[in-house]
Amino acid sequence: MFPVLALTWGVLLSSGAERPGPTPSSSLPPVRRLEVGGEVAAPSLDIRISPGRATTLFFDARIRTEEVLLEGRERFHRVGLADDHLVLVPSTTFRQGERLRLEVRFLDGAAPEQLVVWLVVDPMRGEPQVEVFRRVRTAESYRREVEELRARLAQARSELERLQSTGRALSSLEELVAMLGRSSRSLYVQVLESASPQGPDLYAKAIRHVALHSHWSALVLGISAESEGLGWVASGGSLTRDSGQVLELKPPWQSTPLRAEEEQDVVVLLADEAALTPGRYTLKLWDVRGRTLTVDRLVVK
């Protein structure tokens, strides 16, 4: 009797060992890898979230947890923060298609210093896991690039003022380009139309798109401030097409904080010099205190 029981138990163990384990569902969304910074723009800075389901963002560098800015944070069921990841569980108060801005700042001081993404509510296609990798570029290299642009803009402004004082036509732009050491038609300047900028006593009196073909493309704003806006220094920005696509920007440059009755140039370089195509955009610039200047219906022709 005992051998028969032993044999039967052995057969059961054997068949159990050979039974295949559960197969992961092919319907689960894959882990998404998002590369940002350096010379490579992320294909999309939208991340889909679903009400009641967790989305976890993992970062390859430590983040400043106390400086994470999440639009509509009070409507999330849970927000979990650690020095290298962020867990979001949206509540059922969110509706399909809503877009929420998320800003994360990094601790190491390398550029890009911050990441701005848009959380898009999609009940059926939420992304459970997103891994963010930066192509790190030193802040010094950005500073040199912006300083070069600043010097060229100063030269352009000086030369244009000289041409205007002599009553010469703007067709002398070719002479200006030659002075900058580039072939004609390489330097492109366009004054942009927009709605009235909105911000805490912040005013953009002139917005220009300046580009040097195959080298760089930038937005240059002449900004002034009163009262609540005094001391403002641009620390970050976003540029969004009407379609919802967000263009990657490099850290803005500004020489000094805004003072009363004084206009400052703020220079914002695009990560992809060919990305600014004709259409309507919304430009936002903010400082470390969260004071934001919003320029709606910015028209690029």
Backbone hydrogen bonds in HBPLUS format (Angstrom, degrees):
<---DONOR---> <-ACCEPTOR-->    atom                        ^
c    i                          cat <-CA-CA->   ^        H-A-AA   ^      H-
h    n   atom  resd res      DA  || num        DHA   H-A  angle D-A-AA Bond
n    s   type  num  typ     dist DA aas  dist angle  dist       angle   num
A0005-LEU N   A0001-MET O   3.11 MM   4  6.48 158.7  2.16 154.4 159.7     1
A0006-ALA N   A0002-PHE O   2.92 MM   4  6.15 164.6  1.94 157.6 162.2     2
A0007-LEU N   A0003-PRO O   2.85 MM   4  5.98 157.0  1.90 146.8 153.2     3
A0008-THR N   A0004-VAL O   2.91 MM   4  6.15 160.3  1.95 148.4 153.9     4
A0009-TRP N   A0005-LEU O   2.92 MM   4  6.15 163.4  1.95 154.5 158.1     5
A0010-GLY N   A0006-ALA O   2.97 MM   4  6.11 153.0  2.05 145.0 152.7     6
A0011-VAL N   A0007-LEU O   3.00 MM   4  6.28 152.5  2.07 149.2 156.1     7
A0012-LEU N   A0008-THR O   3.09 MM   4  6.41 155.3  2.15 147.2 153.5     8
A0013-LEU N   A0009-TRP O   2.96 MM   4  6.22 160.8  2.00 149.4 154.3     9
A0014-SER N   A0010-GLY O   2.89 MM   4  6.04 160.0  1.93 146.8 152.8    10
A0015-SER N   A0011-VAL O   2.90 MM   4  6.10 162.4  1.93 150.4 154.6    11
A0016-GLY N   A0012-LEU O   2.91 MM   4  6.06 151.2  1.99 144.3 152.7    12
A0017-ALA N   A0013-LEU O   2.93 MM   4  6.16 151.9  2.01 149.3 156.2    13
A0018-GLU N   A0014-SER O   3.21 MM   4  6.43 143.3  2.35 142.1 151.3    14
A0019-ARG N   A0016-GLY O   3.24 MM   3  5.19 147.6  2.35  96.7 106.0    15
A0028-LEU N   A0025-SER O   3.38 MM   3  5.89 170.3  2.39 112.2 115.0    16
A0032-ARG N   A0129-GLN O   3.15 MM  97  6.47 171.3  2.16 153.3 151.9    17
A0131-GLU N   A0032-ARG O   2.75 MM  99  6.11 168.2  1.76 169.7 173.0    18
A0034-LEU N   A0131-GLU O   2.79 MM  97  6.03 169.8  1.80 161.5 163.7    19
A0133-PHE N   A0034-LEU O   2.88 MM  99  6.13 166.2  1.90 155.6 158.9    20
A0036-VAL N   A0133-PHE O   2.97 MM  97  6.40 155.3  2.03 158.2 165.7    21
A0135-ARG N   A0036-VAL O   2.75 MM  99  6.10 156.7  1.81 161.8 168.3    22
A0040-VAL N   A0037-GLY O   3.27 MM   3  6.07 142.6  2.42 140.2 141.6    23
A0118-TRP N   A0045-LEU O   2.94 MM  73  6.32 164.2  1.96 159.9 164.7    24
A0047-ILE N   A0118-TRP O   2.88 MM  71  6.20 158.7  1.92 156.6 160.0    25
A0120-VAL N   A0047-ILE O   2.81 MM  73  5.93 159.7  1.85 142.6 149.6    26
A0127-GLU N   A0048-ARG O   2.87 MM  79  5.56 171.8  1.88 138.9 136.1    27
A0049-ILE N   A0120-VAL O   2.90 MM  71  5.99 157.9  1.95 142.2 146.7    28
A0122-ASP N   A0049-ILE O   2.77 MM  73  5.78 169.6  1.78 162.0 164.7    29
A0053-ARG N   A0050-SER O   3.11 MM   3  5.53 161.5  2.14 137.3 137.2    30
A0052-GLY N   A0090-PRO O   2.75 MM  38  5.66 172.2  1.75 148.4 149.2    31
A0055-THR N   A0088-LEU O   2.85 MM  33  5.24 153.5  1.92 149.8 158.8    32
A0088-LEU N   A0055-THR O   2.88 MM  33  5.24 164.5  1.90 150.2 155.5    33
A0056-THR N   A0128-PRO O   2.92 MM  72  6.04 163.3  1.95 132.3 136.0    34
A0130-VAL N   A0056-THR O   2.90 MM  74  6.28 160.7  1.93 162.1 164.9    35
A0057-LEU N   A0086-LEU O   2.79 MM  29  5.12 165.2  1.81 155.1 159.1    36
A0086-LEU N   A0057-LEU O   2.86 MM  29  5.12 146.9  1.97 142.6 153.2    37
A0058-PHE N   A0130-VAL O   2.85 MM  72  6.26 160.3  1.88 157.6 164.5    38
A0132-VAL N   A0058-PHE O   2.73 MM  74  5.99 175.5  1.73 172.4 172.5    39
A0059-PHE N   A0084-ASP O   2.87 MM  25  5.24 169.3  1.88 155.5 152.6    40
A0060-ASP N   A0132-VAL O   3.25 MM  72  6.48 131.7  2.50 161.5 173.6    41
A0107-LEU N   A0062-ARG O   3.03 MM  45  5.72 163.1  2.06 143.5 142.3    42
A0063-ILE N   A0083-ASP O   2.83 MM  20  5.28 146.1  1.94 132.8 144.0    43
A0064-ARG N   A0105-ARG O   2.79 MM  41  5.61 162.4  1.82 153.9 155.4    44
A0067-GLU N   A0064-ARG O   2.97 MM   3  5.46 157.5  2.02 115.6 123.0    45
A0069-LEU N   A0103-GLU O   3.03 MM  34  5.07 161.9  2.06 144.7 150.1    46
A0103-GLU N   A0069-LEU O   2.87 MM  34  5.07 161.8  1.90 149.0 154.8    47
A0071-GLU N   A0101-ARG O   2.96 MM  30  5.33 168.2  1.97 162.2 165.1    48
A0075-ARG N   A0072-GLY O   2.92 MM   3  5.57 159.8  1.96 121.6 128.3    49
A0076-PHE N   A0073-ARG O   3.11 MM   3  5.54 165.8  2.13 115.3 119.8    50
A0077-HIS N   A0089-VAL O   2.79 MM  12  5.51 130.0  2.04 152.5 167.7    51
A0078-ARG N   A0089-VAL O   3.25 MM  11  5.02 156.3  2.31 133.3 137.8    52
A0089-VAL N   A0078-ARG O   2.93 MM  11  5.02 154.0  2.00 157.3 150.9    53
A0080-GLY N   A0087-VAL O   2.77 MM   7  4.73 164.5  1.79 143.1 148.2    54
A0087-VAL N   A0080-GLY O   2.80 MM   7  4.73 167.1  1.82 143.1 147.3    55
A0082-ALA N   A0085-HIS O   3.04 MM   3  5.32 145.9  2.16 173.2 162.7    56
A0098-GLU N   A0095-ARG O   3.18 MM   3  6.01 164.3  2.21 146.1 147.3    57
A0097-GLY N   A0121-VAL O   2.86 MM  24  5.22 173.8  1.87 146.3 144.7    58
A0121-VAL N   A0098-GLU O   2.97 MM  23  5.34 163.8  1.99 153.0 158.3    59
A0100-LEU N   A0119-LEU O   2.90 MM  19  4.98 153.6  1.97 137.9 146.7    60
A0119-LEU N   A0100-LEU O   2.74 MM  19  4.98 167.9  1.75 155.6 154.9    61
A0102-LEU N   A0117-VAL O   2.94 MM  15  5.39 164.9  1.97 164.6 162.3    62
A0117-VAL N   A0102-LEU O   2.95 MM  15  5.39 160.9  1.99 155.3 161.0    63
A0104-VAL N   A0115-LEU O   2.86 MM  11  5.17 160.6  1.89 152.0 158.6    64
A0115-LEU N   A0104-VAL O   2.73 MM  11  5.17 154.0  1.79 154.8 163.1    65
A0106-PHE N   A0113-GLU O   2.81 MM   7  5.49 168.9  1.82 165.2 165.3    66
A0111-ALA N   A0137-ARG O   2.85 MM  26  5.05 134.8  2.06 147.1 157.5    67
A0137-ARG N   A0111-ALA O   2.62 MM  26  5.05 174.0  1.62 160.3 161.1    68
A0141-SER N   A0138-THR O   3.16 MM   3  5.53 129.7  2.42 103.7 114.8    69
A0143-ARG N   A0139-ALA O   2.88 MM   4  6.16 156.8  1.94 148.8 156.0    70
A0144-ARG N   A0140-GLU O   2.97 MM   4  6.23 159.7  2.01 150.6 154.5    71
A0145-GLU N   A0141-SER O   3.14 MM   4  6.31 157.7  2.19 141.4 147.3    72
A0146-VAL N   A0142-TYR O   2.89 MM   4  6.14 164.3  1.92 158.8 162.5    73
A0147-GLU N   A0143-ARG O   2.84 MM   4  5.98 156.4  1.89 149.4 156.7    74
A0148-GLU N   A0144-ARG O   2.98 MM   4  6.17 150.7  2.07 143.6 150.9    75
A0149-LEU N   A0145-GLU O   3.11 MM   4  6.42 157.9  2.16 144.4 150.0    76
A0150-ARG N   A0146-VAL O   2.79 MM   4  6.05 158.9  1.84 150.3 156.8    77
A0151-ALA N   A0147-GLU O   2.93 MM   4  6.15 159.0  1.98 147.6 152.3    78
A0152-ARG N   A0148-GLU O   3.06 MM   4  6.33 158.0  2.11 148.5 154.2    79
A0153-LEU N   A0149-LEU O   2.89 MM   4  6.12 158.0  1.94 153.8 160.2    80
A0154-ALA N   A0150-ARG O   2.92 MM   4  6.15 154.2  1.98 148.7 155.8    81
A0155-GLN N   A0151-ALA O   3.02 MM   4  6.27 154.3  2.09 144.1 150.8    82
A0156-ALA N   A0152-ARG O   2.84 MM   4  6.10 156.9  1.89 146.8 153.6    83
A0157-ARG N   A0153-LEU O   2.83 MM   4  6.04 162.3  1.86 151.0 155.3    84
A0158-SER N   A0154-ALA O   2.99 MM   4  6.14 163.9  2.02 147.0 151.5    85
A0159-GLU N   A0155-GLN O   2.93 MM   4  6.12 160.4  1.97 149.8 155.3    86
A0160-LEU N   A0156-ALA O   2.87 MM   4  6.04 158.6  1.92 150.8 157.0    87
A0161-GLU N   A0157-ARG O   2.95 MM   4  6.15 158.3  2.00 149.6 155.3    88
A0162-ARG N   A0158-SER O   3.04 MM   4  6.29 149.7  2.13 141.1 149.5    89
A0163-LEU N   A0159-GLU O   2.89 MM   4  6.18 157.7  1.94 150.1 155.9    90
A0164-GLN N   A0160-LEU O   2.86 MM   4  6.08 159.7  1.90 150.1 155.7    91
A0165-SER N   A0161-GLU O   2.94 MM   4  6.08 151.3  2.02 142.4 150.1    92
A0166-THR N   A0162-ARG O   3.19 MM   4  6.44 134.9  2.41 139.6 150.3    93
A0166-THR N   A0163-LEU O   3.25 MM   3  5.28 134.2  2.47  95.2 107.1    94
A0168-ARG N   A0163-LEU O   3.09 MM   5  5.44 149.4  2.18 162.7 156.5    95
A0167-GLY N   A0164-GLN O   3.05 MM   3  4.99 153.7  2.12  99.2 107.5    96
A0172-SER N   A0169-ALA O   3.24 MM   3  6.22 165.3  2.26 123.1 125.1    97
A0173-LEU N   A0170-LEU O   3.13 MM   3  5.94 139.9  2.30 123.5 125.4    98
A0175-GLU N   A0172-SER O   2.93 MM   3  5.25 125.3  2.24 104.6 118.3    99
A0176-LEU N   A0172-SER O   3.16 MM   4  6.60 149.8  2.25 145.1 154.0   100
A0177-VAL N   A0173-LEU O   2.83 MM   4  6.16 158.3  1.87 155.2 160.2   101
A0178-ALA N   A0174-GLU O   2.98 MM   4  6.19 156.6  2.03 144.4 150.7   102
A0179-MET N   A0175-GLU O   3.00 MM   4  6.25 147.8  2.11 140.7 149.5   103
A0180-LEU N   A0176-LEU O   3.10 MM   4  6.47 140.6  2.26 142.9 153.4   104
A0180-LEU N   A0177-VAL O   3.04 MM   3  5.06 123.7  2.37  94.5 108.9   105
A0182-ARG N   A0177-VAL O   3.19 MM   5  5.68 172.6  2.20 151.3 149.2   106
A0181-GLY N   A0178-ALA O   2.99 MM   3  5.09 154.7  2.05 102.8 110.5   107
A0186-SER N   A0183-SER O   3.29 MM   3  5.93 152.4  2.37 137.0 137.8   108
A0213-HIS N   A0186-SER O   3.18 MM  27  5.32 164.0  2.21 138.7 139.5   109
A0188-TYR N   A0211-ALA O   2.79 MM  23  5.05 162.4  1.82 158.0 160.3   110
A0211-ALA N   A0188-TYR O   2.85 MM  23  5.05 155.5  1.91 145.2 151.4   111
A0190-GLN N   A0209-HIS O   2.87 MM  19  5.08 147.7  1.97 141.6 151.5   112
A0209-HIS N   A0190-GLN O   2.72 MM  19  5.08 163.3  1.75 152.3 157.9   113
A0192-LEU N   A0207-ILE O   2.88 MM  15  5.63 170.5  1.89 154.9 158.1   114
A0299-VAL N   A0193-GLU O   2.84 MM 106  5.39 167.3  1.86 156.7 160.7   115
A0195-ALA N   A0296-ASP O   2.97 MM 101  5.44 174.3  1.98 152.9 152.5   116
A0198-GLN N   A0294-THR O   2.80 MM  96  5.10 161.8  1.83 148.4 153.5   117
A0294-THR N   A0198-GLN O   2.71 MM  96  5.10 168.8  1.72 154.5 158.2   118
A0201-ASP N   A0199-GLY O   2.83 MM   2  5.72 118.4  2.21 117.6 100.5   119
A0226-GLU N   A0201-ASP O   2.97 MM  25  5.18 148.1  2.07 145.0 151.6   120
A0203-TYR N   A0224-SER O   2.91 MM  21  5.28 159.0  1.95 157.8 156.1   121
A0224-SER N   A0203-TYR O   2.86 MM  21  5.28 154.1  1.93 148.5 157.2   122
A0205-LYS N   A0222-GLY O   2.86 MM  17  5.61 147.6  1.97 173.9 170.6   123
A0222-GLY N   A0206-ALA O   2.88 MM  16  5.18 157.3  1.94 148.6 154.9   124
A0208-ARG N   A0220-VAL O   2.89 MM  12  5.16 160.8  1.92 146.6 153.2   125
A0220-VAL N   A0208-ARG O   2.84 MM  12  5.16 162.0  1.87 149.5 155.2   126
A0210-VAL N   A0218-ALA O   2.93 MM   8  5.37 159.7  1.97 152.9 158.9   127
A0218-ALA N   A0210-VAL O   2.82 MM   8  5.37 155.5  1.88 156.3 164.7   128
A0212-LEU N   A0216-TRP O   2.91 MM   4  5.42 162.3  1.94 150.9 155.8   129
A0215-HIS N   A0212-LEU O   2.80 MM   3  5.40 146.8  1.91 150.8 150.3   130
A0216-TRP N   A0212-LEU O   3.13 MM   4  5.42 155.2  2.20 140.3 148.0   131
A0270-LEU N   A0217-SER O   2.95 MM  53  5.80 170.2  1.96 165.1 163.2   132
A0219-LEU N   A0268-VAL O   2.89 MM  49  5.18 158.9  1.94 144.8 149.2   133
A0268-VAL N   A0219-LEU O   2.88 MM  49  5.18 163.1  1.91 157.1 162.0   134
A0221-LEU N   A0266-VAL O   2.97 MM  45  5.20 165.6  1.99 147.9 151.9   135
A0266-VAL N   A0221-LEU O   2.82 MM  45  5.20 156.3  1.87 149.7 157.9   136
A0223-ILE N   A0264-GLN O   2.76 MM  41  5.25 162.4  1.79 161.6 156.8   137
A0264-GLN N   A0223-ILE O   2.78 MM  41  5.25 169.2  1.79 150.8 152.9   138
A0229-GLY N   A0226-GLU O   2.88 MM   3  5.43 163.9  1.91 144.5 139.0   139
A0230-LEU N   A0227-SER O   3.18 MM   3  5.68 167.0  2.20 119.1 122.9   140
A0232-TRP N   A0229-GLY O   3.21 MM   3  5.70 145.7  2.34 140.0 139.3   141
A0231-GLY N   A0258-LEU O   2.83 MM  27  4.90 167.3  1.85 140.5 143.9   142
A0258-LEU N   A0232-TRP O   3.10 MM  26  5.34 157.0  2.16 134.8 141.3   143
A0235-SER N   A0286-TRP O   2.76 MM  51  6.02 176.3  1.76 152.6 153.7   144
A0236-GLY N   A0286-TRP O   3.28 MM  50  5.61 143.4  2.42 153.4 151.8   145
A0286-TRP N   A0236-GLY O   3.07 MM  50  5.61 161.9  2.11 146.6 148.8   146
A0238-SER N   A0284-LYS O   2.90 MM  46  5.26 149.1  1.99 142.8 150.7   147
A0284-LYS N   A0238-SER O   2.93 MM  46  5.26 163.2  1.95 157.6 160.4   148
A0247-LEU N   A0239-LEU O   2.82 MM   8  5.50 167.1  1.83 173.1 175.2   149
A0240-THR N   A0282-THR O   2.97 MM  42  5.22 165.6  1.99 145.6 149.6   150
A0282-THR N   A0240-THR O   2.82 MM  42  5.22 145.2  1.94 143.2 154.9   151
A0241-ARG N   A0245-GLN O   2.82 MM   4  5.31 163.3  1.85 162.3 162.3   152
A0244-GLY N   A0241-ARG O   2.89 MM   3  5.29 159.6  1.93 112.4 119.3   153
A0242-ASP N   A0280-ARG O   3.14 MM  38  5.80 132.4  2.37 154.3 147.4   154
A0271-ALA N   A0248-GLU O   3.03 MM  23  5.59 175.7  2.03 140.1 140.8   155
A0250-LYS N   A0269-LEU O   2.84 MM  19  5.39 176.2  1.84 159.6 159.6   156
A0253-TRP N   A0267-VAL O   2.82 MM  14  5.12 159.4  1.86 148.8 155.9   157
A0267-VAL N   A0253-TRP O   2.97 MM  14  5.12 158.0  2.02 146.2 151.6   158
A0275-ALA N   A0272-ASP O   3.05 MM   3  5.37 169.6  2.06 119.9 121.9   159
A0277-THR N   A0275-ALA O   3.01 MM   2  5.88 116.6  2.42 114.5  97.9   160
A0279-GLY N   A0300-VAL O   2.87 MM  21  5.33 150.5  1.95 140.0 146.1   161
A0300-VAL N   A0279-GLY O   2.89 MM  21  5.33 173.3  1.89 164.6 166.9   162
A0281-TYR N   A0298-LEU O   2.84 MM  17  4.91 141.4  1.99 131.5 144.1   163
A0298-LEU N   A0281-TYR O   2.87 MM  17  4.91 167.3  1.88 153.2 149.9   164
A0283-LEU N   A0295-VAL O   2.92 MM  12  5.03 160.8  1.96 147.3 148.9   165
A0295-VAL N   A0283-LEU O   2.74 MM  12  5.03 167.9  1.75 159.8 163.1   166
A0285-LEU N   A0293-LEU O   2.92 MM   8  5.19 157.1  1.97 146.9 154.5   167
A0293-LEU N   A0285-LEU O   2.69 MM   8  5.19 163.9  1.72 162.3 167.3   168
A0287-ASP N   A0291-ARG O   3.19 MM   4  5.63 139.2  2.37 133.0 144.2   169
A0290-GLY N   A0287-ASP O   2.94 MM   3  5.37 163.8  1.96 117.0 121.4   170
